[in-house]
Structure formats: C-alpha cells, structure tokens
Amino acid sequence: MKPYELSIICDSLHLRQKDSWEQARLISYITAQSNSTKKLKPTDIIKFAWEQTDEKQPTVSKPLTSDDVEQIKAMALLREKKLKEKGII
C-alpha cells in the first residue's frame, strides 16, 4: 500500500461499523414505535453522519464542460508533481 492511500482508508474507516449501527437503530426504532402513539421514522431515533446531506453540494450534478475537464487535469498534474517531490510516488 502506498502512503497516500492511507488517507482514503482513514476517511472511510467509520463506515466499517455502519451495519451494526443501522441494526441498533432499527431495534431502538421498533421498541420506540411499539411504545408510542405517534408515527416515528428511524431517523427520528438517530441520524448518522453518512445520511446527512451537505447543503453546499448540489443534489443534481451539472454536465462537465471542456474547461472543467482541463481544470481537473491541471489539478491532477499538480497533485502528482507534489507527490513526486515528496517521494511518495
């Protein structure tokens, strides 16, 4: 594994326990719903970080223009250059 791959793994490490957290919420939801007269949703019990939407990100992505593609290519080349300077790749 390369050192730059470690950050990707660390950023998604919390998702390893996602199924366990979903299961715990479902059990809590069933218990709460059976003892409540109100209509509940599982998200009323707890909202997880992976469910929350970021309002800064658009929900519908726009098509990429050729300028967008060129900008992304330039950023990728710059990142590659920085990683080579640090001896990572």
PASEBA-1860 file (N, C-alpha, C; in nm, 3 decimals):
! residues 89
1> MKPYELSI> 0.085/-0.117/0.000/0.000/0.000/0.000/0.090/0.123/0.000 ~ 0.048/0.223/-0.073/0.120/0.349/-0.080/0.074/0.440/0.033 ~ 0.161/0.530/0.081/0.122/0.619/0.191/0.002/0.708/0.159 ~ -0.012/0.751/0.035/-0.125/0.838/0.002/-0.258/0.763/0.005 ~ -0.255/0.630/0.000/-0.378/0.552/0.007/-0.430/0.543/0.150 ~ -0.345/0.567/0.245/-0.385/0.558/0.386/-0.492/0.660/0.422 ~ -0.482/0.781/0.366/-0.581/0.883/0.399/-0.720/0.843/0.350 ~ -0.726/0.776/0.235/-0.855/0.731/0.183/-0.916/0.628/0.276
9> ICDSLHLR> -0.835/0.538/0.326/-0.884/0.435/0.418/-0.928/0.498/0.549 ~ -0.849/0.591/0.601/-0.883/0.655/0.728/-1.011/0.736/0.718 ~ -1.035/0.799/0.603/-1.157/0.879/0.585/-1.283/0.794/0.585 ~ -1.272/0.668/0.547/-1.391/0.583/0.541/-1.392/0.474/0.648 ~ -1.305/0.484/0.745/-1.294/0.383/0.849/-1.422/0.371/0.932 ~ -1.489/0.483/0.953/-1.611/0.480/1.034/-1.723/0.400/0.966 ~ -1.714/0.376/0.838/-1.818/0.302/0.768/-1.810/0.151/0.792 ~ -1.701/0.104/0.855/-1.689/-0.039/0.886/-1.800/-0.085/0.979
17> QKDSWEQA> -1.841/0.001/1.069/-1.942/-0.033/1.168/-2.083/0.010/1.128 ~ -2.100/0.049/1.003/-2.228/0.103/0.957/-2.342/0.003/0.978 ~ -2.322/-0.122/0.943/-2.429/-0.222/0.957/-2.470/-0.240/1.103 ~ -2.372/-0.242/1.192/-2.403/-0.258/1.335/-2.484/-0.140/1.388 ~ -2.446/-0.020/1.344/-2.520/0.099/1.389/-2.661/0.100/1.332 ~ -2.676/0.059/1.207/-2.809/0.052/1.146/-2.896/-0.049/1.219 ~ -2.838/-0.162/1.256/-2.913/-0.265/1.327/-2.956/-0.215/1.465 ~ -2.867/-0.147/1.536/-2.901/-0.094/1.668/-3.012/0.010/1.657
25> RLISYITA> -3.006/0.093/1.554/-3.111/0.195/1.537/-3.245/0.129/1.504 ~ -3.244/0.024/1.422/-3.368/-0.043/1.387/-3.433/-0.107/1.511 ~ -3.353/-0.169/1.595/-3.407/-0.228/1.718/-3.464/-0.119/1.808 ~ -3.393/-0.008/1.819/-3.442/0.105/1.900/-3.570/0.163/1.842 ~ -3.574/0.172/1.710/-3.694/0.225/1.644/-3.815/0.136/1.670 ~ -3.798/0.005/1.656/-3.910/-0.086/1.679/-3.959/-0.078/1.823 ~ -3.866/-0.070/1.916/-3.904/-0.057/2.057/-3.978/0.073/2.083 ~ -3.926/0.182/2.028/-3.989/0.313/2.050/-4.125/0.319/1.980
33> QSNSTKKL> -4.135/0.266/1.859/-4.261/0.271/1.786/-4.369/0.189/1.853 ~ -4.333/0.075/1.909/-4.433/-0.009/1.974/-4.484/0.053/2.104 ~ -4.408/0.147/2.161/-4.449/0.213/2.285/-4.498/0.355/2.263 ~ -4.516/0.394/2.138/-4.555/0.531/2.107/-4.684/0.533/2.027 ~ -4.761/0.639/2.046/-4.882/0.657/1.967/-4.853/0.743/1.844 ~ -4.740/0.810/1.843/-4.701/0.892/1.729/-4.636/0.805/1.622 ~ -4.644/0.849/1.498/-4.577/0.779/1.389/-4.432/0.826/1.387 ~ -4.339/0.732/1.403/-4.196/0.762/1.406/-4.128/0.712/1.280
41> KPTDIIKF> -4.012/0.768/1.255/-3.923/0.720/1.149/-3.792/0.679/1.215 ~ -3.718/0.588/1.155/-3.589/0.550/1.214/-3.495/0.669/1.232 ~ -3.506/0.768/1.144/-3.419/0.886/1.157/-3.462/0.976/1.272 ~ -3.582/0.954/1.327/-3.622/1.027/1.446/-3.544/0.979/1.568 ~ -3.500/0.855/1.564/-3.423/0.798/1.674/-3.282/0.856/1.674 ~ -3.215/0.843/1.560/-3.080/0.898/1.547/-3.050/0.917/1.398 ~ -2.979/1.024/1.367/-2.934/1.050/1.230/-2.784/1.028/1.227 ~ -2.739/0.952/1.129/-2.597/0.922/1.115/-2.530/1.021/1.020
49> AWEQTDEK> -2.401/1.032/1.032/-2.326/1.127/0.950/-2.336/1.093/0.803 ~ -2.345/0.965/0.769/-2.349/0.927/0.628/-2.486/0.952/0.566 ~ -2.586/0.987/0.647/-2.719/1.017/0.595/-2.744/1.165/0.576 ~ -2.667/1.247/0.641/-2.690/1.390/0.634/-2.640/1.445/0.503 ~ -2.722/1.530/0.442/-2.684/1.588/0.315/-2.610/1.719/0.340 ~ -2.512/1.742/0.259/-2.436/1.866/0.267/-2.504/1.967/0.176 ~ -2.552/2.077/0.233/-2.625/2.176/0.155/-2.536/2.250/0.056 ~ -2.406/2.245/0.076/-2.316/2.312/-0.016/-2.302/2.236/-0.147
57> QPTVSKPL> -2.322/2.104/-0.142/-2.311/2.023/-0.262/-2.444/2.020/-0.335 ~ -2.443/2.041/-0.464/-2.569/2.035/-0.539/-2.620/1.890/-0.544 ~ -2.750/1.875/-0.541/-2.807/1.741/-0.545/-2.806/1.686/-0.688 ~ -2.813/1.774/-0.785/-2.807/1.733/-0.924/-2.676/1.786/-0.982 ~ -2.597/1.695/-1.037/-2.470/1.739/-1.091/-2.490/1.792/-1.232 ~ -2.415/1.894/-1.264/-2.424/1.953/-1.397/-2.323/1.883/-1.488 ~ -2.348/1.884/-1.616/-2.252/1.822/-1.709/-2.120/1.899/-1.708 ~ -2.011/1.826/-1.722/-1.880/1.890/-1.723/-1.854/1.954/-1.858
65> TSDDVEQI> -1.800/2.075/-1.853/-1.760/2.141/-1.975/-1.614/2.108/-2.003 ~ -1.566/2.144/-2.119/-1.426/2.117/-2.152/-1.333/2.198/-2.062 ~ -1.378/2.317/-2.018/-1.298/2.395/-1.924/-1.286/2.325/-1.788 ~ -1.397/2.263/-1.744/-1.395/2.187/-1.619/-1.297/2.071/-1.628 ~ -1.299/2.002/-1.741/-1.209/1.888/-1.760/-1.064/1.933/-1.758 ~ -1.036/2.042/-1.824/-0.898/2.095/-1.826/-0.853/2.136/-1.687 ~ -0.943/2.196/-1.610/-0.910/2.237/-1.474/-0.883/2.114/-1.386 ~ -0.962/2.011/-1.402/-0.940/1.889/-1.324/-0.808/1.823/-1.362
73> KAMALLRE> -0.777/1.822/-1.491/-0.649/1.766/-1.536/-0.532/1.843/-1.478 ~ -0.542/1.976/-1.478/-0.435/2.059/-1.423/-0.416/2.033/-1.274 ~ -0.527/2.018/-1.201/-0.517/1.989/-1.057/-0.454/1.853/-1.034 ~ -0.489/1.754/-1.116/-0.432/1.620/-1.101/-0.283/1.621/-1.128 ~ -0.240/1.694/-1.230/-0.097/1.703/-1.260/-0.021/1.773/-1.148 ~ -0.083/1.876/-1.090/-0.020/1.947/-0.980/-0.005/1.856/-0.858 ~ -0.109/1.779/-0.828/-0.101/1.685/-0.715/0.004/1.578/-0.740 ~ 0.010/1.528/-0.862/0.109/1.428/-0.897/0.251/1.484/-0.878
81> KKLKEKGI> 0.270/1.607/-0.920/0.401/1.671/-0.906/0.440/1.685/-0.759 ~ 0.344/1.726/-0.675/0.372/1.742/-0.533/0.405/1.607/-0.468 ~ 0.332/1.502/-0.506/0.359/1.370/-0.450/0.495/1.317/-0.494 ~ 0.533/1.347/-0.617/0.666/1.304/-0.664/0.776/1.380/-0.593 ~ 0.754/1.508/-0.566/0.853/1.588/-0.493/0.875/1.535/-0.352 ~ 0.767/1.487/-0.292/0.778/1.432/-0.156/0.827/1.289/-0.156 ~ 0.839/1.230/-0.272/0.889/1.093/-0.282/0.785/0.988/-0.250 ~ 0.660/1.026/-0.252/0.553/0.932/-0.221/0.526/0.841/-0.340
89> I> 0.531/0.898/-0.459/0.512/0.815/-0.580/0.631/0.831/-0.670
END
